[in-house]
Amino acid sequence: MSEQQQQQPNSASSYLDLGITLAIHSWPALSLAVQSNWGGPTSSDKRDWLCGAISEMINERPETDGEDLEDVLIQVMNDEFDVVVDDESAAPVAAQIMEVRALTARGEFGPIQEMWENWQSKSQQKVAASFKRGEDQDSDDDDEEEDEDEEDNVDMGDAPALVRAPREKVEPEVDEDGFTTVVSKKRR
């Protein structure tokens, strides 16, 4: 998230933008696409663009509903990240965005503030876990967005060099008539 999105919001539109951003950043399918650079080297920028595009769509077209948002999310994943979302995970994200929209329209910012605090808490846990991994292992791994389940990986050190046993040379078989029997490489 950019610096602007990390600051404390102070208006309904700021809370709406924050809620949209948190919903989109919490979508596992999109997070995986961004972490894997399926949208190319600008994957993170594409996610940020999507947050802004959804905010703009909601503000400019008040008739936008959850199905419209779900269609946009699925289409962007397909067009920008070459991902076909068929696990129905876009629907809860769209529903969450619509809930954020309803909350901000009523001036209820507490649940969005709670989403933000949960996000910050999870982010701090990930950073702490990455520092812990850094202390436990002698690796210069600067990737802070690794999955938490990778904590269980064991440092195996360098792999030994691959050593092949020398092949025995197969002597050609010559039959009574002087013909050489050809043996395939698989049978040698």
Backbone as JSON, one array per atom type, in Angstrom:
{
  "sequence": "MSEQQQQQPNSASSYLDLGITLAIHSWPALSLAVQSNWGGPTSSDKRDWLCGAISEMINERPETDGEDLEDVLIQVMNDEFDVVVDDESAAPVAAQIMEVRALTARGEFGPIQEMWENWQSKSQQKVAASFKRGEDQDSDDDDEEEDEDEEDNVDMGDAPALVRAPREKVEPEVDEDGFTTVVSKKRR",
  "N": [[0.84, -1.16, 0.0], [0.45, 2.28, -0.64], [2.03, 5.27, 0.77], [0.08, 7.2, 1.21], [-2.21, 5.66, 1.53], [-1.63, 4.4, 3.88], [-1.83, 6.21, 5.9], [-3.81, 7.65, 8.53], [-7.22, 7.7, 7.84], [-9.54, 10.45, 7.24], [-11.99, 11.18, 6.29], [-15.2, 10.32, 4.8], [-14.82, 9.48, 2.12], [-12.12, 8.84, 2.19], [-12.13, 6.72, 4.01], [-13.67, 4.95, 2.53], [-11.97, 4.48, 0.33], [-9.85, 3.31, 1.72], [-11.09, 1.01, 2.78], [-11.77, -0.35, 0.4], [-9.21, -0.79, -0.63], [-8.1, -2.42, 1.39], [-9.79, -4.66, 1.21], [-9.22, -5.57, -1.38], [-6.45, -6.01, -1.22], [-6.48, -8.09, 0.56], [-7.41, -10.25, -0.81], [-6.78, -13.48, -1.58], [-6.29, -14.71, -4.15], [-5.55, -12.59, -5.83], [-3.39, -11.58, -4.4], [-1.58, -13.71, -4.6], [-1.18, -13.66, -7.37], [0.09, -11.18, -7.65], [2.39, -11.49, -6.02], [3.63, -13.51, -7.44], [4.22, -12.28, -9.75], [2.56, -12.49, -12.0], [1.32, -10.64, -13.5], [3.35, -9.39, -14.69], [6.3, -7.29, -14.22], [5.11, -5.07, -13.14], [3.06, -5.81, -11.48], [2.24, -5.19, -8.81], [1.66, -2.49, -9.09], [-0.5, -2.7, -10.81], [-2.39, -3.85, -9.13], [-2.74, -1.74, -7.33], [-3.75, 0.15, -9.11], [-6.18, -1.11, -9.7], [-7.52, -0.84, -7.24], [-7.95, 1.94, -7.18], [-9.47, 2.21, -9.52], [-11.8, 0.81, -8.87], [-12.75, 2.33, -6.75], [-13.24, 4.73, -8.09], [-15.18, 3.83, -9.9], [-17.31, 3.17, -8.15], [-17.85, 5.68, -7.07], [-18.51, 7.21, -9.32], [-20.52, 5.83, -10.58], [-23.23, 5.26, -9.07], [-25.1, 3.23, -9.2], [-23.77, 0.86, -9.26], [-23.39, -2.52, -8.36], [-22.84, -5.5, -6.31], [-22.52, -7.67, -8.08], [-21.64, -6.39, -10.4], [-19.17, -5.45, -9.5], [-17.91, -7.9, -8.93], [-17.74, -8.96, -11.52], [-15.96, -7.1, -12.65], [-13.66, -7.54, -11.08], [-13.05, -10.21, -11.77], [-12.64, -9.93, -14.52], [-10.43, -8.16, -14.61], [-8.49, -9.73, -13.36], [-8.24, -11.71, -15.3], [-7.53, -10.23, -17.64], [-5.28, -8.64, -16.87], [-3.6, -10.25, -15.32], [-3.58, -12.74, -16.42], [-5.12, -14.78, -15.26], [-7.61, -17.07, -14.63], [-10.3, -16.77, -12.7], [-12.0, -19.05, -11.09], [-12.89, -19.97, -8.75], [-14.82, -18.78, -7.3], [-14.0, -16.8, -5.55], [-14.01, -14.1, -5.94], [-16.51, -13.06, -5.41], [-16.95, -12.8, -2.5], [-15.1, -10.74, -2.03], [-16.12, -8.65, -3.57], [-18.56, -8.37, -2.22], [-17.63, -7.55, 0.27], [-16.54, -5.08, -0.38], [-18.87, -3.76, -1.15], [-20.15, -3.71, 1.33], [-18.4, -2.05, 2.73], [-18.86, 0.27, 1.31], [-21.56, 0.76, 2.01], [-21.27, 1.14, 4.78], [-19.64, 3.46, 4.9], [-21.36, 5.26, 3.69], [-23.28, 5.51, 5.64], [-21.82, 6.7, 7.55], [-20.47, 5.14, 9.34], [-17.57, 4.29, 10.54], [-16.12, 2.65, 12.17], [-16.01, -0.29, 11.76], [-14.38, -0.35, 9.47], [-12.09, 0.87, 10.41], [-11.37, -1.1, 12.2], [-10.8, -3.18, 10.4], [-8.51, -2.06, 9.27], [-6.77, -1.96, 11.49], [-6.51, -4.7, 12.0], [-5.22, -5.43, 9.65], [-2.79, -4.03, 9.89], [-1.77, -5.31, 12.15], [-1.44, -7.95, 11.2], [0.46, -7.44, 9.23], [2.63, -6.57, 10.77], [3.14, -8.92, 12.15], [4.01, -10.55, 10.05], [6.37, -9.23, 9.3], [7.82, -9.46, 11.66], [8.04, -12.25, 11.75], [9.6, -12.64, 9.48], [11.97, -11.42, 10.26], [12.66, -13.11, 12.36], [13.08, -15.48, 10.95], [15.3, -14.64, 9.57], [17.18, -14.41, 11.61], [17.41, -17.05, 12.39], [18.45, -18.35, 10.21], [21.24, -18.32, 7.99], [20.8, -16.52, 5.68], [20.39, -14.18, 3.04], [17.74, -13.2, 2.56], [15.52, -11.01, 1.35], [12.83, -10.87, 0.84], [9.86, -9.83, 1.89], [7.28, -10.71, 1.58], [6.81, -13.39, 1.81], [5.11, -16.5, 2.23], [3.65, -17.4, 5.34], [3.72, -20.05, 5.98], [6.13, -20.96, 5.17], [7.89, -20.89, 7.2], [8.52, -23.27, 8.34], [10.43, -24.45, 6.82], [13.51, -26.17, 6.4], [16.9, -25.4, 6.64], [18.96, -26.74, 4.39], [21.52, -26.46, 3.58], [24.22, -26.37, 1.14], [23.73, -28.29, -1.78], [25.24, -31.45, -2.46], [27.73, -31.99, -4.99], [26.73, -33.4, -8.09], [27.49, -36.67, -8.76], [28.35, -38.95, -11.13], [28.41, -42.4, -11.78], [30.93, -43.99, -13.62], [30.2, -45.11, -16.91], [29.94, -48.46, -18.0], [31.68, -49.69, -20.7], [30.07, -50.98, -23.44], [30.71, -53.8, -25.18], [30.6, -54.42, -28.64], [28.47, -56.94, -30.02], [29.23, -59.56, -32.14], [27.86, -61.63, -34.52], [27.83, -65.06, -35.91], [27.8, -64.67, -38.65], [29.12, -62.31, -38.98], [27.79, -60.0, -38.54], [27.05, -57.08, -36.65], [25.41, -56.78, -33.6], [23.05, -54.42, -32.75], [22.57, -52.59, -29.86], [20.17, -50.93, -27.98], [20.43, -47.67, -26.41], [19.07, -47.58, -24.04], [19.19, -50.12, -23.01], [21.75, -50.59, -22.36]],
  "CA": [[0.0, 0.0, 0.0], [1.24, 3.5, -0.72], [2.05, 6.04, 2.0], [-1.2, 7.88, 1.36], [-3.19, 4.7, 2.01], [-1.26, 3.94, 5.21], [-2.14, 7.25, 6.87], [-5.14, 7.57, 9.13], [-8.21, 8.41, 7.02], [-10.28, 11.44, 8.02], [-13.26, 11.49, 5.65], [-15.92, 9.15, 4.29], [-14.19, 8.97, 0.89], [-10.85, 8.21, 2.59], [-12.46, 5.42, 4.59], [-14.11, 4.1, 1.43], [-10.77, 4.07, -0.39], [-9.1, 2.4, 2.59], [-11.81, -0.26, 2.83], [-11.6, -1.01, -0.91], [-7.82, -1.23, -0.71], [-7.91, -3.56, 2.3], [-10.5, -5.82, 0.65], [-8.49, -6.07, -2.55], [-5.15, -6.54, -0.77], [-6.72, -9.31, 1.33], [-7.9, -11.29, -1.72], [-5.66, -14.4, -1.79], [-6.0, -14.96, -5.57], [-4.82, -11.44, -6.36], [-2.11, -11.52, -3.69], [-0.71, -14.7, -5.23], [-0.84, -13.16, -8.72], [1.04, -10.09, -7.5], [3.64, -12.06, -5.5], [4.22, -14.35, -8.48], [4.44, -11.42, -10.92], [1.81, -12.99, -13.15], [0.97, -9.46, -14.29], [4.6, -8.79, -15.1], [7.02, -6.59, -13.16], [4.26, -4.0, -12.58], [1.9, -6.46, -10.86], [1.81, -4.44, -7.64], [1.04, -1.26, -9.6], [-1.8, -3.07, -11.36], [-3.29, -4.02, -7.99], [-3.06, -0.39, -6.84], [-4.63, 0.75, -10.11], [-7.5, -1.72, -9.52], [-8.14, -0.2, -6.07], [-8.4, 3.26, -7.61], [-10.52, 2.05, -10.53], [-13.04, 0.4, -8.2], [-13.21, 3.5, -6.02], [-13.79, 5.64, -9.1], [-16.41, 3.22, -10.42], [-18.35, 3.3, -7.14], [-18.19, 7.09, -6.92], [-19.09, 7.78, -10.54], [-21.72, 5.06, -10.97], [-23.84, 4.8, -7.83], [-25.91, 2.02, -9.42], [-22.88, -0.3, -9.2], [-23.73, -3.49, -7.31], [-21.84, -6.54, -6.05], [-22.28, -8.46, -9.29], [-20.8, -5.57, -11.27], [-17.81, -5.49, -8.94], [-17.37, -9.25, -9.12], [-17.38, -9.06, -12.94], [-14.75, -6.29, -12.87], [-12.54, -8.25, -10.45], [-12.74, -11.39, -12.58], [-12.12, -9.46, -15.8], [-9.09, -7.61, -14.4], [-7.59, -10.87, -13.13], [-8.03, -12.37, -16.59], [-6.84, -9.35, -18.59], [-4.02, -8.09, -16.39], [-2.74, -11.26, -14.67], [-3.76, -14.02, -17.12], [-5.64, -15.73, -14.28], [-9.05, -17.31, -14.7], [-10.79, -16.98, -11.34], [-13.19, -19.89, -11.15], [-13.13, -20.51, -7.4], [-15.85, -17.93, -6.71], [-13.41, -15.98, -4.49], [-14.24, -12.68, -6.23], [-17.8, -12.67, -4.84], [-16.82, -12.24, -1.15], [-14.37, -9.48, -2.1], [-17.1, -7.67, -4.04], [-19.52, -8.17, -1.13], [-16.96, -6.78, 1.31], [-16.45, -3.71, -0.89], [-20.22, -3.18, -1.06], [-20.39, -3.45, 2.74], [-17.62, -0.85, 3.04], [-19.6, 1.39, 0.69], [-22.74, 1.02, 2.84], [-20.8, 1.68, 6.06], [-19.2, 4.85, 4.75], [-22.55, 6.07, 3.38], [-23.97, 5.75, 6.92], [-20.9, 7.36, 8.47], [-19.97, 4.15, 10.3], [-16.18, 4.02, 10.14], [-15.52, 1.72, 13.13], [-15.61, -1.58, 11.18], [-13.26, -0.15, 8.53], [-10.93, 1.11, 11.27], [-11.01, -2.42, 12.72], [-10.13, -3.88, 9.29], [-7.19, -1.45, 9.14], [-5.95, -2.4, 12.63], [-6.19, -6.11, 11.75], [-4.23, -5.47, 8.55], [-1.51, -3.61, 10.46], [-1.32, -6.36, 13.05], [-0.94, -9.06, 10.37], [1.68, -6.99, 8.57], [3.69, -6.58, 11.76], [3.47, -10.32, 12.42], [4.79, -11.05, 8.92], [7.7, -8.63, 9.39], [8.49, -10.1, 12.8], [8.36, -13.62, 11.35], [10.71, -12.63, 8.52], [13.17, -11.14, 11.03], [12.97, -14.33, 13.09], [13.69, -16.4, 9.98], [16.63, -14.1, 9.25], [18.08, -14.73, 12.72], [17.58, -18.5, 12.47], [19.14, -18.87, 9.04], [22.24, -17.42, 7.42], [20.45, -16.23, 4.3], [20.12, -12.78, 2.77], [16.44, -13.2, 1.89], [14.85, -9.75, 1.64], [11.45, -10.92, 0.39], [9.0, -9.77, 3.07], [5.93, -11.17, 1.3], [6.78, -14.85, 1.77], [4.01, -17.11, 2.98], [4.03, -17.76, 6.7], [3.93, -21.49, 6.1], [7.5, -21.29, 4.81], [8.69, -20.86, 8.41], [8.88, -24.63, 8.69], [11.49, -24.95, 5.94], [14.76, -26.46, 7.07], [18.04, -25.03, 5.83], [19.67, -27.98, 4.09], [22.87, -26.17, 3.13], [24.42, -26.57, -0.29], [23.59, -29.67, -2.24], [26.52, -31.98, -2.93], [27.87, -32.05, -6.45], [26.22, -34.62, -8.66], [28.56, -37.54, -9.21], [27.86, -40.1, -11.89], [29.31, -43.55, -11.9], [31.34, -44.14, -15.03], [29.49, -46.19, -17.62], [30.74, -49.54, -18.54], [31.63, -49.69, -22.15], [29.46, -52.2, -23.94], [31.42, -54.32, -26.36], [29.65, -54.85, -29.67], [28.36, -58.38, -30.23], [29.3, -59.93, -33.55], [27.36, -63.0, -34.64], [28.6, -65.98, -36.76], [27.86, -64.18, -40.02], [29.91, -61.08, -39.02], [26.94, -58.83, -38.31], [27.11, -56.51, -35.3], [24.09, -56.57, -32.99], [22.9, -53.06, -32.22], [21.87, -52.58, -28.59], [19.71, -49.55, -27.74], [21.08, -47.03, -25.27], [18.33, -47.87, -22.83], [19.52, -51.47, -22.51], [23.19, -50.7, -22.07]],
  "C": [[0.89, 1.23, 0.0], [1.16, 4.24, 0.61], [0.7, 6.69, 2.27], [-2.23, 6.92, 1.95], [-2.87, 4.23, 3.41], [-1.54, 4.98, 6.28], [-3.57, 7.07, 7.37], [-6.14, 8.34, 8.26], [-9.01, 9.39, 7.88], [-11.59, 11.84, 7.36], [-13.9, 10.21, 5.14], [-15.25, 8.59, 3.05], [-12.85, 8.32, 1.19], [-11.09, 6.83, 3.18], [-12.93, 4.45, 3.5], [-12.91, 3.58, 0.66], [-9.96, 3.06, 0.42], [-9.77, 1.02, 2.62], [-11.67, -1.05, 1.53], [-10.2, -1.59, -1.01], [-7.58, -2.45, 0.18], [-8.59, -4.81, 1.77], [-9.72, -6.42, -0.51], [-7.15, -6.66, -2.15], [-5.3, -7.84, 0.02], [-7.2, -10.48, 0.46], [-6.74, -12.24, -2.04], [-5.3, -14.62, -3.27], [-5.18, -13.82, -6.16], [-3.45, -11.32, -5.69], [-1.11, -12.5, -4.3], [-0.26, -14.23, -6.61], [0.2, -12.07, -8.64], [2.39, -10.63, -7.03], [4.38, -12.86, -6.57], [4.54, -13.57, -9.75], [3.75, -11.94, -12.16], [1.34, -11.85, -14.05], [2.21, -8.74, -14.78], [5.23, -8.03, -13.94], [6.2, -5.46, -12.51], [3.01, -4.57, -11.91], [1.36, -5.68, -9.67], [1.12, -3.14, -8.06], [-0.34, -1.55, -10.18], [-2.82, -3.26, -10.25], [-3.7, -2.65, -7.45], [-4.0, 0.33, -7.81], [-6.05, 0.2, -9.95], [-8.22, -1.09, -8.34], [-8.72, 1.15, -6.47], [-9.55, 3.17, -8.6], [-11.85, 1.66, -9.89], [-13.61, 1.58, -7.41], [-13.88, 4.49, -6.97], [-15.12, 5.12, -9.64], [-17.57, 3.41, -9.43], [-18.8, 4.76, -7.01], [-18.92, 7.65, -8.13], [-20.36, 7.07, -10.98], [-22.37, 4.48, -9.72], [-24.7, 3.54, -7.98], [-25.08, 0.73, -9.39], [-23.29, -1.22, -8.06], [-22.63, -4.54, -7.19], [-21.52, -7.38, -7.27], [-21.41, -7.7, -10.28], [-19.35, -5.61, -10.8], [-17.16, -6.85, -9.15], [-16.93, -9.43, -10.57], [-16.09, -8.3, -13.24], [-13.53, -7.01, -12.29], [-12.1, -9.44, -11.3], [-12.1, -10.97, -13.91], [-10.7, -8.92, -15.67], [-8.09, -8.75, -14.15], [-7.26, -11.57, -14.43], [-7.16, -11.51, -17.5], [-5.44, -8.97, -18.13], [-3.06, -9.13, -15.82], [-2.81, -12.62, -15.34], [-4.21, -15.12, -16.17], [-7.15, -15.84, -14.48], [-9.51, -17.66, -13.29], [-12.08, -17.76, -11.42], [-13.51, -20.51, -9.79], [-14.15, -19.69, -6.62], [-15.31, -17.06, -5.57], [-13.61, -14.49, -4.74], [-15.53, -12.19, -5.58], [-17.68, -12.13, -3.42], [-16.07, -10.91, -1.13], [-15.32, -8.37, -2.54], [-18.11, -7.36, -2.94], [-18.9, -7.32, -0.01], [-16.84, -5.31, 0.88], [-17.82, -3.03, -0.81], [-20.58, -2.88, 0.39], [-19.64, -2.19, 3.19], [-18.33, 0.39, 2.5], [-20.81, 1.77, 1.55], [-22.34, 1.64, 4.18], [-20.41, 3.15, 5.93], [-20.38, 5.76, 4.42], [-23.32, 6.42, 4.65], [-23.08, 6.48, 7.92], [-20.37, 6.45, 9.55], [-18.57, 3.71, 9.89], [-15.48, 3.01, 11.06], [-15.11, 0.38, 12.53], [-14.44, -1.45, 10.19], [-11.98, 0.1, 9.31], [-10.44, -0.22, 11.84], [-10.3, -3.26, 11.64], [-8.68, -3.39, 9.16], [-6.26, -1.92, 10.26], [-5.57, -3.87, 12.48], [-5.12, -6.25, 10.69], [-2.85, -5.1, 9.09], [-0.93, -4.69, 11.36], [-0.74, -7.54, 12.27], [0.36, -8.68, 9.69], [2.86, -7.01, 9.53], [4.11, -8.0, 12.11], [4.33, -10.9, 11.31], [6.22, -10.52, 8.98], [8.48, -9.28, 10.52], [8.9, -11.53, 12.45], [9.53, -13.63, 10.38], [12.01, -12.29, 9.23], [13.6, -12.37, 11.8], [13.63, -15.34, 12.17], [15.09, -15.94, 9.65], [17.63, -14.41, 10.33], [18.39, -16.22, 12.75], [18.42, -19.05, 11.33], [20.17, -17.86, 8.58], [21.92, -17.2, 5.96], [20.15, -14.75, 4.19], [18.82, -12.66, 2.0], [15.68, -11.95, 2.3], [13.39, -9.75, 1.26], [10.53, -10.98, 1.59], [7.63, -10.36, 2.82], [5.85, -12.69, 1.2], [5.61, -15.36, 2.59], [4.52, -17.52, 4.35], [4.3, -19.24, 6.85], [5.34, -21.89, 5.71], [8.42, -21.26, 6.03], [9.2, -22.25, 8.77], [9.98, -25.21, 7.82], [12.77, -25.13, 6.73], [15.88, -26.11, 6.12], [18.89, -26.27, 5.62], [21.12, -27.72, 3.68], [22.97, -26.39, 1.64], [24.31, -28.04, -0.64], [24.95, -30.17, -2.7], [26.54, -32.04, -4.46], [27.37, -33.4, -6.95], [27.38, -35.43, -9.23], [27.94, -38.72, -9.93], [28.91, -41.2, -11.91], [29.69, -43.69, -13.37], [30.59, -45.32, -15.67], [30.48, -47.26, -18.08], [30.59, -49.53, -20.04], [31.1, -51.05, -22.61], [30.19, -52.6, -25.23], [30.4, -54.77, -27.4], [29.66, -56.38, -29.81], [28.36, -58.65, -31.72], [28.87, -61.38, -33.66], [28.21, -63.79, -35.63], [28.78, -65.46, -38.17], [28.65, -62.87, -40.13], [29.07, -59.82, -38.85], [27.05, -58.39, -36.85], [25.69, -56.27, -34.81], [24.06, -55.17, -32.38], [22.04, -53.16, -30.97], [21.45, -51.12, -28.32], [20.4, -49.0, -26.5], [20.38, -47.35, -23.97], [18.74, -49.2, -22.22], [21.0, -51.62, -22.16], [23.49, -50.71, -20.61]]
}
